């Protein structure tokens, strides 16, 4: 088993008309043993920018940890707050993706075993999504990106369900159905879902109930 599959995960981000959605499963496991069913994989950088971290859970928490003042806190939140102080504005999604890529590439000889998914609203509220591998090689997309152990089934579900220029409500329905149908085909992820739908004026957070086995 790959170290990226050790805890199991499913992450997906999808774009709509001047909005985006990012969703994850809620299972934290150790191989086939379930440890927790309310694990948080998605974190807010600011109101229009979110990051999800799939892969090894301990490395994800090191890369972005807001609960304790540890060296992990010094990574993403700290860098963004420094940027806010210096520039007096929030970081654009494209800039933040480059920052995360650089942080990962710094550790390329002993990488964080994480695959980030970044989603945000940029200039004129244009949605931006991207994912990258554990050493920061970016993959940009105009429709959806996926990561985690359920990525193969997520690709299939998103390919069949995605439509361009969806409104926020339809986008929520689409990403939720794609996530729930995909984690049912992967024994290392599941136990419901966590969805954020972000528009220029609001952020909607919803918990999905799924199969609990």
Backbone bond lengths (Angstrom), bond angles and torsions (degrees), N, CA, C in turn:
res aa  C-N    CA-C-N  psi(-1)  N-CA   C-N-CA  omega(-1)  CA-C   N-CA-C  phi
1 X - - - 1.471 - - 1.525 110.12 -
2 X 1.328 115.94 133.00 1.460 121.20 178.00 1.524 110.42 -67.91
3 X 1.336 116.41 149.95 1.465 120.78 178.26 1.533 110.39 -63.14
4 X 1.332 117.63 -26.39 1.469 120.84 178.31 1.534 111.16 -69.73
5 X 1.343 117.46 -20.97 1.458 121.68 -178.07 1.523 112.58 -97.54
6 X 1.326 117.56 -1.53 1.468 121.85 -171.39 1.524 112.21 -58.95
7 X 1.337 117.77 -43.50 1.471 121.73 -178.80 1.523 113.43 -98.98
8 X 1.321 117.86 -13.62 1.455 121.13 -177.38 1.525 111.71 72.55
9 X 1.335 117.00 146.01 1.470 120.24 178.82 1.519 110.07 -171.98
10 X 1.318 115.32 158.16 1.464 121.83 173.24 1.521 107.45 -146.74
11 X 1.321 116.46 123.04 1.467 121.80 -178.32 1.521 109.47 -134.70
12 X 1.323 116.06 139.21 1.455 120.08 177.16 1.522 109.26 -148.71
13 X 1.330 116.18 140.83 1.465 122.00 172.68 1.522 107.76 -127.55
14 X 1.328 116.27 143.53 1.460 121.49 -173.95 1.526 109.13 -142.76
15 X 1.326 116.39 143.82 1.463 119.64 -178.53 1.525 110.69 -101.90
16 X 1.339 114.88 151.43 1.453 122.14 174.76 1.521 108.85 -130.26
17 X 1.314 116.18 -158.72 1.458 121.19 179.04 1.525 109.38 -83.20
18 X 1.324 117.10 104.89 1.469 123.57 -176.42 1.535 111.95 54.83
19 X 1.317 116.48 34.56 1.468 120.89 176.96 1.524 108.49 -158.11
20 X 1.318 115.56 167.81 1.463 119.87 174.60 1.522 108.71 -147.58
21 X 1.325 115.32 163.04 1.462 121.30 175.28 1.522 108.20 -132.02
22 X 1.317 115.71 145.08 1.461 120.93 174.49 1.528 107.11 -134.59
23 X 1.324 115.99 135.56 1.470 120.23 -172.63 1.518 110.20 -140.83
24 X 1.323 115.36 151.56 1.469 120.81 176.42 1.519 109.59 -144.70
25 X 1.327 115.10 164.40 1.464 119.49 171.23 1.525 109.03 -80.71
26 X 1.338 118.21 178.95 1.472 121.40 -175.41 1.529 112.77 -121.57
27 X 1.333 117.41 8.14 1.462 119.88 -176.40 1.520 111.68 -86.79
28 X 1.324 116.10 134.18 1.461 122.50 166.86 1.519 106.66 -117.35
29 X 1.309 116.83 118.56 1.457 120.07 -178.76 1.512 112.08 -127.77
30 X 1.316 115.80 166.71 1.457 122.38 167.21 1.521 105.57 -116.46
31 X 1.313 114.96 98.49 1.461 123.05 -169.54 1.532 108.84 56.35
32 X 1.325 118.67 -115.77 1.467 119.28 -175.72 1.530 113.04 -93.33
33 X 1.319 118.02 -0.82 1.472 121.52 179.06 1.529 109.58 -93.45
34 X 1.333 117.08 127.97 1.464 121.36 179.36 1.524 109.62 -85.80
35 X 1.330 115.99 126.87 1.472 122.39 -178.33 1.524 110.93 -99.88
36 X 1.335 117.05 -43.02 1.466 120.98 -178.34 1.525 109.35 -144.97
37 X 1.315 115.51 154.18 1.474 120.77 -178.81 1.528 111.54 -121.90
38 X 1.326 117.07 18.11 1.470 120.40 177.91 1.530 110.77 -137.81
39 X 1.327 115.78 35.88 1.467 120.49 -175.76 1.529 110.48 -75.03
40 X 1.325 116.32 136.06 1.468 122.65 -176.54 1.530 109.06 -99.24
41 X 1.328 116.92 115.54 1.468 120.61 178.97 1.523 112.94 -102.94
42 X 1.342 116.85 -17.86 1.470 121.24 -174.97 1.521 109.67 -106.55
43 X 1.316 116.18 133.91 1.465 121.40 -178.69 1.515 110.12 -127.77
44 X 1.327 115.20 147.34 1.468 120.94 179.65 1.524 109.90 -93.45
45 X 1.313 116.09 128.65 1.470 121.04 173.38 1.531 109.01 -90.24
46 X 1.329 117.29 -50.31 1.461 122.91 165.46 1.522 107.35 -149.55
47 X 1.322 118.19 -176.62 1.467 121.28 -169.73 1.524 114.33 -59.92
48 X 1.322 117.26 -22.68 1.469 119.64 -178.01 1.531 112.23 -117.83
49 X 1.323 116.99 18.71 1.469 120.29 -177.61 1.526 110.72 -145.98
50 X 1.327 115.89 124.16 1.464 122.17 -178.75 1.521 110.13 -130.78
51 X 1.326 114.86 152.03 1.468 120.05 175.23 1.525 109.10 -132.26
52 X 1.319 115.98 137.06 1.460 122.23 173.25 1.512 108.43 -115.35
53 X 1.330 116.23 140.77 1.463 120.31 -177.93 1.522 110.06 -122.84
54 X 1.327 116.00 111.66 1.466 120.19 174.00 1.528 108.60 -96.54
55 X 1.322 115.69 170.81 1.462 119.67 -179.85 1.510 111.91 106.96
56 X 1.333 116.38 -148.36 1.460 121.69 -177.33 1.527 109.87 -70.52
57 X 1.330 116.51 121.90 1.470 121.11 -171.77 1.526 112.56 -61.80
58 X 1.333 117.70 -38.95 1.474 119.64 -178.97 1.531 111.43 -65.26
59 X 1.323 117.01 -38.09 1.465 119.69 177.36 1.532 111.00 -69.94
60 X 1.332 116.58 -35.78 1.472 119.77 176.83 1.521 110.16 -62.55
61 X 1.341 117.25 -41.00 1.462 120.35 179.96 1.522 111.39 -71.04
62 X 1.315 117.48 -31.77 1.465 120.42 176.01 1.525 110.69 -67.08
63 X 1.320 114.96 -41.56 1.466 119.93 -178.25 1.523 111.37 -68.68
64 X 1.336 116.39 -38.12 1.473 119.85 177.57 1.521 107.66 -139.60
65 X 1.322 116.95 103.44 1.457 120.98 178.74 1.510 108.58 -134.29
66 X 1.331 116.68 116.54 1.468 120.32 -177.13 1.520 112.54 -107.34
67 X 1.315 117.47 -7.00 1.463 118.72 -173.78 1.519 112.87 -82.17
68 X 1.315 117.24 -28.23 1.461 120.44 -177.55 1.520 109.81 -130.66
69 X 1.322 115.82 150.62 1.469 120.17 177.98 1.524 107.23 -84.56
70 X 1.313 115.92 85.63 1.464 121.30 179.67 1.513 108.60 -124.13
71 X 1.325 115.86 -179.27 1.463 119.06 177.97 1.521 110.81 -61.74
72 X 1.347 117.38 -27.24 1.458 121.00 177.55 1.517 112.04 -61.09
73 X 1.328 116.85 -34.85 1.456 121.44 179.47 1.523 110.56 -62.93
74 X 1.342 115.65 -24.15 1.456 119.49 -175.82 1.524 112.45 -74.39
75 X 1.312 118.34 -7.22 1.459 119.40 -173.74 1.531 111.93 -80.54
76 X 1.319 118.17 -89.23 1.462 120.38 -167.41 1.519 113.72 -84.07
77 X 1.339 117.40 -47.93 1.465 119.98 -178.78 1.528 110.25 -64.28
78 X 1.309 115.91 -43.51 1.458 120.94 -179.23 1.529 111.07 -61.42
79 X 1.344 116.76 -45.26 1.460 120.03 179.85 1.526 110.92 -64.01
80 X 1.328 117.32 -37.19 1.471 119.50 -179.99 1.526 110.94 -69.78
81 X 1.332 117.12 -38.62 1.472 119.26 179.50 1.526 111.09 -67.42
82 X 1.321 116.76 -35.97 1.466 119.37 174.47 1.528 110.69 -61.72
83 X 1.319 116.30 -42.80 1.468 121.71 178.61 1.529 110.34 -61.50
84 X 1.349 116.75 -42.60 1.467 119.98 178.86 1.524 111.56 -61.64
85 X 1.323 116.59 -42.06 1.469 120.49 179.58 1.526 111.16 -64.05
86 X 1.328 115.97 -42.17 1.462 120.04 -175.68 1.529 112.14 -76.33
87 X 1.337 116.93 -43.00 1.464 121.26 -172.99 1.530 113.47 -97.14
88 X 1.336 116.97 -15.15 1.472 123.14 -177.80 1.534 112.14 58.14
89 X 1.320 115.77 39.16 1.464 122.40 175.57 1.523 108.04 -160.56
90 X 1.329 114.90 164.61 1.460 119.45 176.44 1.522 110.71 -77.06
91 X 1.309 114.98 154.95 1.453 120.79 -179.96 1.532 110.71 -74.50
92 X 1.322 117.18 137.70 1.464 121.09 173.99 1.528 109.41 -71.69
93 X 1.337 116.76 151.88 1.466 118.94 179.74 1.531 113.54 -57.51
94 X 1.331 117.21 -39.16 1.462 120.52 -179.66 1.528 111.01 -63.86
95 X 1.332 115.83 -40.03 1.467 120.89 178.60 1.520 110.37 -66.21
96 X 1.340 116.06 -43.19 1.458 120.31 -179.62 1.530 111.16 -64.58
97 X 1.332 116.84 -38.55 1.472 119.95 177.51 1.525 110.41 -61.42
98 X 1.321 116.97 -40.59 1.469 120.29 177.51 1.522 111.31 -65.81
99 X 1.344 116.99 -37.20 1.461 121.34 177.02 1.528 111.19 -62.61
100 X 1.336 116.82 -48.56 1.468 120.71 179.70 1.527 110.31 -62.05
101 X 1.331 116.13 -42.11 1.459 120.80 178.50 1.529 111.35 -59.49
102 X 1.324 116.38 -42.43 1.464 120.54 179.88 1.531 111.54 -66.95
103 X 1.344 116.75 -40.69 1.471 120.86 178.72 1.535 110.25 -61.89
104 X 1.332 116.46 -42.91 1.465 120.12 179.64 1.530 111.06 -67.82
105 X 1.329 116.96 -41.22 1.467 119.79 -177.01 1.525 111.98 -68.55
106 X 1.336 117.05 -28.49 1.471 120.77 174.86 1.524 111.55 -55.80
107 X 1.337 115.81 -33.59 1.462 121.12 -175.80 1.535 111.58 -103.05
108 X 1.344 117.58 28.16 1.461 119.95 -170.57 1.534 113.14 -62.63
109 X 1.339 118.77 -24.63 1.468 120.04 -179.20 1.525 112.18 -87.04
110 X 1.329 116.52 -11.15 1.471 122.32 173.17 1.504 107.28 -149.91
111 X 1.355 116.98 71.41 1.470 120.50 -164.71 1.524 114.08 -73.42
112 X 1.354 114.22 158.90 1.461 120.28 164.10 1.530 106.59 -69.41
113 X 1.322 116.96 131.41 1.465 119.74 -178.66 1.526 109.74 -85.09
114 X 1.333 114.86 64.36 1.470 122.15 -176.93 1.522 109.71 -131.31
115 X 1.317 114.49 150.16 1.457 120.55 171.54 1.528 107.31 -124.01
116 X 1.330 117.67 101.62 1.465 120.27 -176.12 1.531 112.58 -75.14
117 X 1.329 115.34 149.34 1.464 123.21 168.18 1.524 106.38 -122.84
118 X 1.324 116.66 121.68 1.462 122.13 -176.08 1.527 108.67 -114.65
119 X 1.321 116.41 133.33 1.468 121.27 179.24 1.516 108.93 -139.40
120 X 1.318 116.23 137.16 1.461 119.14 -179.56 1.520 111.87 -163.53
121 X 1.329 115.17 172.49 1.462 122.27 174.47 1.522 108.31 -108.24
122 X 1.319 116.27 124.18 1.454 120.92 -177.07 1.517 112.36 -99.45
123 X 1.338 116.23 -144.58 1.463 121.83 179.96 1.522 110.13 -60.90
124 X 1.339 115.70 138.41 1.465 123.06 -179.31 1.528 111.41 54.94
125 X 1.331 115.36 30.83 1.470 123.09 177.58 1.529 112.88 56.69
126 X 1.318 115.81 34.54 1.460 120.42 175.90 1.528 109.08 -81.18
127 X 1.341 118.57 125.88 1.464 119.49 -178.05 1.524 112.31 -70.18
128 X 1.323 114.73 143.74 1.468 122.26 179.09 1.521 107.79 -131.01
129 X 1.318 117.50 130.04 1.474 121.05 174.57 1.524 108.98 -134.00
130 X 1.308 115.77 146.97 1.460 119.57 172.75 1.518 109.48 -159.86
131 X 1.304 114.90 160.53 1.457 121.48 172.61 1.517 107.25 -132.43
132 X 1.299 116.60 169.47 1.465 120.11 178.43 1.518 109.81 -153.87
133 X 1.322 115.97 164.51 1.457 119.27 178.61 1.527 109.18 -87.85
134 X 1.325 116.17 -172.55 1.470 119.80 -171.73 1.522 113.70 -71.69
135 X 1.345 118.48 -12.60 1.470 119.51 175.69 1.525 111.72 -112.58
136 X 1.328 116.65 17.09 1.459 119.88 167.96 1.512 117.38 89.75
137 X 1.346 118.61 15.51 1.466 120.12 176.42 1.520 109.30 -77.72
138 X 1.326 116.35 112.92 1.475 121.14 -172.24 1.530 112.30 -77.63
139 X 1.319 114.25 145.69 1.468 121.60 171.93 1.524 107.02 -128.61
140 X 1.328 116.09 111.25 1.462 121.56 -177.68 1.526 109.79 -93.88
141 X 1.322 116.64 150.25 1.466 120.85 179.06 1.521 109.34 -146.95
142 X 1.324 115.83 156.93 1.463 121.08 179.00 1.518 112.22 -107.38
143 X 1.340 117.40 -1.08 1.466 119.61 -179.07 1.532 111.63 -123.55
144 X 1.335 118.22 -61.63 1.464 121.04 179.84 1.522 109.75 -156.01
145 X 1.326 115.60 156.78 1.467 122.05 171.77 1.528 108.06 -133.13
146 X 1.325 116.14 151.73 1.466 121.18 -178.28 1.524 109.59 -135.63
147 X 1.331 115.66 159.58 1.466 121.43 176.31 1.521 108.75 -158.02
148 X 1.324 116.18 162.26 1.459 120.80 176.22 1.518 113.11 105.72
149 X 1.327 115.46 -177.53 1.465 120.07 -177.13 1.532 111.94 -70.36
150 X 1.321 117.80 -22.09 1.468 121.43 179.68 1.526 111.74 -93.86
151 X 1.338 118.34 15.44 1.468 120.55 -171.56 1.532 112.60 -64.00
152 X 1.335 117.89 -34.95 1.464 119.43 -178.57 1.527 111.28 -64.37
153 X 1.334 116.61 -46.79 1.466 118.65 179.16 1.529 111.15 -72.26
154 X 1.344 118.01 -28.69 1.467 120.67 175.79 1.525 110.71 -65.30
155 X 1.332 116.91 -40.40 1.465 120.11 177.01 1.527 110.56 -56.70
156 X 1.325 116.22 -47.72 1.464 120.23 -178.60 1.515 112.71 -63.50
157 X 1.348 116.02 -45.34 1.470 120.18 -179.16 1.523 111.06 -65.37
158 X 1.327 116.79 -43.83 1.469 119.81 -178.69 1.528 111.54 -67.76
159 X 1.331 117.09 -38.96 1.467 120.51 177.79 1.527 111.19 -58.00
160 X 1.330 116.23 -40.02 1.465 119.31 -176.03 1.526 113.12 -83.15
161 X 1.337 117.98 -24.91 1.465 120.46 -173.92 1.530 114.10 -101.11
162 X 1.328 117.49 -24.44 1.463 120.12 -173.13 1.531 112.02 -67.89
163 X 1.346 114.67 138.84 1.471 122.54 171.11 1.529 107.55 -132.76
164 X 1.312 118.12 143.85 1.472 118.96 178.20 1.527 112.05 -70.98
165 X 1.330 115.22 153.55 1.478 123.68 173.16 1.526 113.50 58.22
166 X 1.328 117.10 43.16 1.468 120.53 175.16 1.520 110.07 -77.69
167 X 1.331 116.42 143.53 1.458 121.28 172.04 1.529 109.15 -74.67
168 X 1.336 116.51 168.55 1.464 121.32 -171.72 1.530 112.80 -58.37
169 X 1.336 117.42 -43.88 1.470 119.86 -177.42 1.525 111.80 -66.25
170 X 1.320 116.41 -42.69 1.462 119.74 178.85 1.523 110.96 -68.02
171 X 1.326 116.09 -35.61 1.468 120.86 177.77 1.522 110.75 -63.05
172 X 1.341 116.24 -42.79 1.469 120.03 177.51 1.527 110.90 -59.74
173 X 1.314 116.18 -45.93 1.470 120.56 -179.61 1.529 111.36 -61.56
174 X 1.325 115.38 -43.09 1.469 120.48 -177.40 1.522 111.76 -66.15
175 X 1.339 117.03 -48.64 1.463 119.36 -176.78 1.527 110.66 -68.87
176 X 1.325 117.26 -32.63 1.466 120.90 178.83 1.525 111.00 -67.17
177 X 1.327 116.68 -45.74 1.462 120.52 178.95 1.523 111.08 -64.68
178 X 1.331 116.58 -39.91 1.467 120.30 178.84 1.530 110.97 -63.40
179 X 1.338 116.12 -43.93 1.467 120.11 -179.22 1.525 111.20 -65.18
180 X 1.330 116.70 -49.34 1.464 119.81 -174.64 1.526 112.02 -66.81
181 X 1.325 117.06 -38.23 1.464 118.42 179.12 1.527 111.28 -71.02
182 X 1.334 117.53 -28.78 1.469 120.96 -178.74 1.529 112.38 -77.05
183 X 1.328 117.20 -42.27 1.469 118.17 -177.52 1.529 111.43 -70.15
184 X 1.328 117.63 -20.53 1.463 120.26 174.41 1.526 111.62 -67.30
185 X 1.322 116.75 -17.84 1.465 121.28 179.96 1.520 112.17 -102.68
186 X 1.326 116.89 12.15 1.473 121.20 -179.82 1.524 108.49 -137.41
187 X 1.323 116.75 119.31 1.473 119.34 -174.42 1.525 112.98 -79.17
188 X 1.339 118.60 -5.38 1.467 120.81 -178.74 1.527 112.99 -99.70
189 X 1.335 117.49 -2.73 1.469 120.10 177.70 1.518 108.86 -136.59
190 X 1.320 116.17 166.53 1.460 120.20 178.93 1.510 113.31 138.76
191 X 1.331 116.64 -142.31 1.463 124.39 -178.19 1.526 111.71 57.84
192 X 1.343 115.41 47.95 1.461 119.21 176.65 1.519 112.07 89.51
193 X 1.316 115.52 -171.68 1.453 120.11 -177.55 1.515 112.18 -148.29
194 X 1.320 114.66 164.91 1.460 123.17 -179.39 1.523 106.41 -130.77
195 X 1.327 117.89 117.63 1.466 121.32 -173.05 1.524 110.48 -123.73
196 X 1.329 115.85 132.97 1.468 122.34 169.79 1.523 107.99 -114.93
197 X 1.331 116.48 128.46 1.466 121.69 171.94 1.527 106.81 -114.90
198 X 1.329 116.21 121.79 1.466 121.01 -172.13 1.526 109.31 -118.36
199 X 1.326 115.52 124.93 1.460 123.29 175.17 1.533 107.53 -117.33
200 X 1.331 118.40 172.91 1.475 119.00 179.18 1.526 113.87 -60.49
201 X 1.335 118.04 -22.20 1.467 120.17 -174.66 1.523 114.44 -110.90
202 X 1.344 119.07 -16.20 1.462 119.22 -176.31 1.521 112.02 -154.97
203 X 1.336 112.99 161.90 1.465 121.64 174.60 1.524 107.44 -122.72
204 X 1.318 116.67 121.25 1.463 121.03 177.85 1.526 108.86 -107.32
205 X 1.319 114.71 126.95 1.466 120.66 179.04 1.524 108.29 -115.42
206 X 1.324 116.26 129.36 1.460 119.75 -179.26 1.521 110.05 -135.67
207 X 1.337 115.33 146.15 1.461 122.23 174.15 1.526 108.04 -103.14
208 X 1.331 116.83 130.71 1.449 121.63 178.17 1.524 109.86 -100.06
209 X 1.316 115.93 142.20 1.450 120.46 171.59 1.534 108.65 -95.89
210 X 1.303 116.16 132.51 1.457 120.40 179.24 1.518 109.93 -131.06
211 X 1.307 116.06 -168.77 1.462 120.47 175.64 1.522 109.99 -63.07
212 X 1.308 116.29 133.32 1.462 120.73 -177.12 1.540 111.18 -103.14
213 X 1.322 115.00 47.24 1.472 118.20 177.06 1.526 110.05 -139.34
